[in-house]
Amino acid sequence: MRKLKYWIRRNFGFSQGEVNGFLVLLGAMVLLTAAPLLFKWVTKPNPTSIDSSPSDKQLLDSLVAQLEAKQPEPTGRGQVYQLPVALQPFNPNHLSEEQWQELGMPKYMAQRILNFRNKVGDFTYKAQLGTIYGLPDSVFQKLYPYIQLPETKPDRYSRNQGIAGSPRTAPNPNWTSNPRPREQFILAPFNINSADTTALKQIRGIGSKLSARIVKYRDGLGGFHSMAQVQEVFGLPPAVVDSLQKYTFVPKANPLQQLSLNQANADQLKAHPYISSNVARAIVAYREQHGAFTSVEDIKRIKIIDQEIYQKVKPYLIL
């Protein structure tokens, strides 16, 4: 062991304490590596210790027999449908389970047909029998000509035919028990600049919040001069914008609330959605330096007012 420690210190430059720690760590790694193998060897069962007495074997055999007895019978997928050679016309609503079996159906299929009839109701047309789950199409095609039911599905909403096919008197429109047809509500287009929140809420998709938001934006502008402006209202879905353009309009004679360029102060100007604070101050400063405006187009001389801003605010300005 001393030679090993000396060799480690000479080749790795370890101190005495580091050599001791290295050896302990190395031993621990060896033990951890060999632990699984040792565990399997220790816990390996001895084949000769298994009790194979005749009583235990008899108990196991009885349990297997009980399990096999409780196994459900096959679902019948492999069973053959033995239809009679000479089929007779039949009504599927009148056959019992035994009669279905006599017709060539396996027991499980006969029960399934009866369950369908009990839950859904009687069969009303031939093709309905073919919807039974698991019934082979080849078998259904052989039975089809002999089923005593209508070829097509009866009209359940027919007023001129009774349930049993007997004629039925058409209802008198003057009977008090026959209510008048409900009149369809048709929304007539209305002026968006004079509409209140109640009128706007008649449009599908517009509630209290959106209607109030539309009215507030409209009043802040001074009225809409184009239906394209409704797209500027915050939070309107595209479907609501389409509905507004369908059910509302801007009249040709459309008086707008306009601001006076020569009288409005900066606070009044910047209250308009299209006029920012900088533009409002620039208009007032230009008016104080150059005198009163002689036309609305004079604001185009102000550097920060480009053509886009001018076209938007033009309908809302007067001298």
C-alpha positions in Angstrom: 0.0 0.0 0.0 2.9 2.4 0.8 4.4 1.7 -2.6 1.1 2.5 -4.3 0.7 5.8 -2.3 4.3 6.7 -3.2 3.7 6.0 -6.9 0.5 8.1 -6.9 2.3 11.0 -5.1 5.2 10.9 -7.5 3.2 10.7 -10.7 0.2 12.9 -9.8 1.9 15.4 -7.4 -0.7 14.7 -4.7 -0.1 15.4 -1.0 -0.5 12.7 1.6 -4.1 13.8 2.4 -5.0 14.0 -1.3 -3.7 10.5 -1.9 -5.8 9.1 1.0 -8.9 10.8 -0.4 -8.2 9.6 -3.9 -8.0 6.0 -2.7 -11.2 6.2 -0.7 -13.0 7.7 -3.7 -11.6 5.0 -6.0 -12.8 2.3 -3.6 -16.3 3.8 -3.4 -16.6 3.9 -7.2 -15.6 0.2 -7.4 -18.2 -0.8 -4.8 -21.0 1.3 -6.5 -20.1 -0.4 -9.8 -20.2 -3.9 -8.4 -23.3 -3.3 -6.2 -26.0 -4.3 -8.8 -24.2 -7.6 -9.5 -23.9 -8.4 -5.8 -27.5 -7.5 -5.2 -28.7 -9.9 -8.0 -26.5 -12.7 -6.7 -27.8 -12.2 -3.1 -31.5 -12.0 -4.0 -31.5 -14.8 -6.7 -34.2 -17.3 -5.7 -33.4 -20.9 -5.2 -35.4 -23.0 -7.7 -35.5 -25.9 -5.3 -37.3 -23.7 -2.6 -40.5 -23.3 -4.7 -43.3 -25.2 -3.1 -44.9 -27.3 -5.8 -47.2 -29.4 -3.7 -50.2 -31.1 -5.3 -52.6 -29.0 -3.3 -51.2 -25.7 -4.7 -51.4 -27.1 -8.2 -55.0 -28.1 -7.7 -55.9 -24.6 -6.4 -54.3 -23.0 -9.5 -56.2 -25.3 -11.8 -59.5 -24.5 -10.1 -58.8 -20.8 -10.5 -58.0 -21.1 -14.2 -61.2 -23.1 -14.7 -63.3 -20.4 -13.0 -61.7 -17.7 -15.1 -62.4 -19.6 -18.3 -66.0 -20.0 -17.3 -66.4 -16.3 -16.7 -65.0 -15.4 -20.1 -67.7 -13.7 -22.3 -68.9 -15.5 -25.3 -67.5 -14.4 -28.7 -69.3 -11.3 -30.1 -70.3 -13.3 -33.1 -68.0 -11.7 -35.7 -67.1 -15.1 -36.9 -70.6 -16.5 -36.7 -72.3 -17.3 -40.0 -75.7 -15.8 -40.8 -77.8 -18.7 -41.9 -80.8 -17.1 -43.6 -83.7 -19.3 -44.7 -83.7 -20.5 -48.3 -87.2 -19.1 -48.9 -87.5 -15.7 -47.2 -91.0 -14.3 -46.4 -92.0 -10.7 -46.1 -91.7 -9.4 -42.6 -92.0 -6.2 -40.6 -89.0 -5.6 -38.4 -91.1 -3.8 -35.8 -93.1 -7.0 -35.1 -90.4 -9.7 -34.7 -89.3 -11.0 -31.3 -85.8 -12.2 -30.4 -86.7 -15.8 -31.2 -88.2 -14.8 -34.6 -85.1 -12.8 -35.5 -83.0 -15.9 -34.7 -85.3 -18.0 -36.9 -84.6 -15.5 -39.6 -80.9 -16.4 -39.4 -79.7 -13.7 -37.0 -77.2 -14.6 -34.2 -78.5 -14.1 -30.7 -76.4 -11.0 -30.0 -77.6 -9.4 -33.3 -81.3 -10.1 -32.4 -80.8 -8.5 -29.0 -79.1 -5.5 -30.6 -82.0 -4.9 -33.0 -84.5 -5.1 -30.2 -82.4 -2.7 -28.1 -82.3 -0.2 -31.0 -86.0 -0.4 -31.4 -86.6 0.1 -27.7 -84.3 3.1 -27.5 -84.8 4.8 -30.8 -88.3 3.6 -31.7 -89.8 1.6 -34.5 -88.2 1.4 -37.9 -89.8 3.8 -40.3 -88.1 2.9 -43.6 -86.1 0.0 -45.0 -82.6 1.5 -45.0 -82.9 2.2 -41.3 -82.4 -1.5 -40.6 -79.0 -1.3 -42.4 -77.8 1.2 -39.8 -77.7 -1.5 -37.1 -74.0 -1.7 -35.9 -72.4 -5.0 -37.0 -75.1 -6.1 -39.4 -73.2 -7.2 -42.6 -74.2 -5.4 -45.7 -74.5 -8.6 -47.6 -77.1 -9.9 -45.2 -79.0 -6.6 -45.3 -79.1 -6.7 -49.1 -80.7 -10.2 -49.0 -83.3 -9.0 -46.5 -84.0 -5.7 -48.2 -86.7 -6.9 -50.7 -88.7 -8.6 -48.0 -88.9 -5.7 -45.5 -92.4 -4.4 -45.3 -91.5 -0.7 -44.8 -91.4 2.3 -47.1 -88.5 2.6 -49.5 -87.7 6.2 -48.4 -87.7 8.1 -45.1 -91.2 9.5 -44.4 -91.5 13.3 -44.1 -91.9 13.8 -40.4 -93.0 17.4 -41.0 -95.8 16.5 -43.4 -99.1 18.1 -42.4 -101.2 16.1 -44.9 -100.2 12.6 -43.8 -100.8 11.0 -40.4 -98.5 8.7 -38.5 -100.3 5.6 -39.8 -100.7 6.9 -43.3 -104.3 7.9 -42.9 -105.5 11.2 -44.6 -105.5 14.1 -42.2 -107.4 17.4 -42.5 -105.2 20.4 -43.2 -105.2 22.9 -40.3 -107.5 25.9 -40.6 -105.5 29.2 -40.4 -108.4 30.7 -38.5 -108.1 28.3 -35.6 -107.0 30.0 -32.4 -104.7 27.1 -31.7 -102.7 27.8 -34.8 -100.6 30.9 -34.1 -99.9 33.5 -36.8 -96.4 33.2 -38.4 -93.9 35.4 -36.7 -93.0 38.5 -38.7 -89.4 38.7 -39.6 -87.6 41.8 -38.2 -85.8 43.8 -40.9 -83.6 46.6 -39.7 -83.9 49.7 -41.9 -80.7 51.7 -42.5 -80.5 54.9 -40.4 -78.4 58.1 -40.1 -75.3 57.3 -38.1 -74.8 61.0 -37.2 -78.2 61.2 -35.5 -78.3 57.7 -34.0 -78.1 57.2 -30.2 -76.7 54.1 -28.4 -80.1 52.4 -28.4 -80.3 52.6 -32.2 -76.8 51.3 -32.6 -77.4 48.4 -30.3 -79.9 47.0 -32.8 -77.0 46.0 -35.0 -75.6 42.5 -34.2 -72.3 42.6 -32.4 -72.8 46.1 -30.9 -73.4 46.3 -27.2 -73.4 49.1 -24.6 -69.6 49.6 -24.7 -69.2 49.7 -28.5 -72.2 51.9 -29.0 -71.0 54.4 -26.4 -67.6 54.4 -28.0 -69.0 55.1 -31.5 -71.1 58.0 -30.2 -68.2 59.5 -28.2 -65.8 59.4 -31.2 -68.5 60.8 -33.5 -69.3 63.7 -31.2 -65.6 64.4 -30.8 -65.2 64.6 -34.6 -68.2 66.8 -35.0 -70.0 64.1 -37.0 -68.9 61.6 -39.7 -68.6 62.9 -43.2 -67.7 59.5 -44.6 -68.7 55.9 -43.6 -65.0 55.0 -43.9 -64.4 56.9 -40.7 -66.2 54.3 -38.6 -63.0 52.1 -39.0 -61.2 54.6 -36.9 -63.3 53.8 -33.8 -61.0 51.8 -31.4 -61.9 48.2 -30.9 -64.5 47.6 -33.7 -64.2 44.1 -35.2 -64.3 44.0 -39.0 -67.7 42.2 -38.9 -69.2 45.2 -36.9 -67.6 47.7 -39.3 -69.3 45.8 -42.2 -72.6 45.8 -40.4 -72.4 49.6 -39.7 -71.7 50.2 -43.4 -74.7 48.1 -44.3 -77.2 49.4 -41.8 -76.1 53.1 -41.4 -75.4 55.9 -43.7 -74.1 59.5 -43.9 -76.7 61.8 -45.5 -75.7 64.0 -48.4 -76.9 67.1 -46.6 -74.7 66.5 -43.6 -74.0 69.5 -41.3 -70.8 69.0 -39.3 -69.7 70.8 -36.2 -66.8 72.9 -37.4 -64.0 74.8 -35.6 -63.2 78.5 -36.4 -59.5 78.9 -37.4 -59.6 82.6 -36.5 -61.4 82.2 -33.1 -60.6 78.8 -31.6 -57.8 78.6 -29.1 -55.2 75.8 -28.8 -57.3 73.9 -26.2 -60.3 73.9 -28.4 -58.3 72.8 -31.5 -56.5 69.9 -29.8 -59.7 68.5 -28.5 -60.4 67.3 -32.0 -59.2 63.8 -32.7 -57.5 64.8 -35.9 -55.5 67.8 -34.4 -52.6 67.1 -32.1 -51.3 69.5 -29.4 -48.3 70.5 -31.6 -50.6 71.2 -34.6 -53.0 73.2 -32.5 -50.2 75.4 -31.1 -48.7 75.8 -34.5 -52.1 77.1 -35.9 -52.5 79.6 -33.1 -48.9 80.8 -33.4 -49.2 81.2 -37.2 -52.4 83.2 -36.7 -50.8 85.5 -34.2 -47.8 86.1 -36.4 -49.5 86.5 -39.8 -52.9 87.7 -38.8 -56.3 86.1 -39.5 -56.6 83.2 -42.0 -58.2 84.2 -45.3 -59.0 80.6 -46.3 -58.8 77.1 -44.8 -56.0 76.3 -47.3 -53.8 78.8 -45.5 -53.0 76.2 -42.9 -51.0 74.2 -45.5 -48.3 76.9 -45.1 -47.6 75.6 -41.6 -44.7 73.2 -42.0 -45.9 70.4 -39.7 -49.3 70.1 -41.5 -48.8 67.8 -44.5 -51.3 66.9 -47.1 -52.7 63.9 -45.2 -53.5 66.0 -42.1 -55.0 68.8 -44.2 -57.4 66.4 -46.0 -58.6 64.9 -42.7 -59.2 68.2 -40.9 -60.5 70.2 -43.8 -64.2 69.3 -43.5 -64.1 70.4 -39.8 -62.6 73.8 -40.2 -64.1 77.2 -41.1 -62.7 80.7 -40.9 
